[in-house]
Amino acid sequence: MAAPNRLHCRCCAANSRVAIDNAELFTAVQNARIYNEILVQNLTTGVVAADADGHITVFNQEAAQIAGLNTNGVERTVNDLPAPLREIIQTTLTSGERLGRSGSGAGWRDIRSCQQRDLPGARMASFWARSWW
């Protein structure tokens, strides 16, 4: 086989290997995403996360029950939440302050918030709440 043909074959083989590696990596990332979504949805603690604009990005079934809202896929904002939850998330989003509140609200016992800055330029607040039931 001539040298240019061998070089072409090696390049094709290398490109094929990269494509296979990328496909395997994509599959692993998708599987991890699905696993995490299932995990969050099945927690017995309510979990809500909102971005800096107040759009809710995570809203599990327990949070829906605590907040008295459904999880029908409607895009929600922090303003849709009951006052105690809304206030904590809004304060955390604007100030970055971690907050906690104990007491008895409509279905909740303890609320904790945190601000996550793991990604450059990202600002997100989340809360968890334990329900009475």
Secondary structure, 3 states (H helix, E strand, C coil): CCHHHHHHHHHHHHHHHHHHHHHHHHHHHHHHHHHHHHHHHCCCEEEEEEECCCEEEEECHHHHHHHCCCCCCCCCEHHHCCHHHHHHHHHHHHHCCCCEEECCCCCEEEEEEEEECCCCCCCEEEEEEEECC
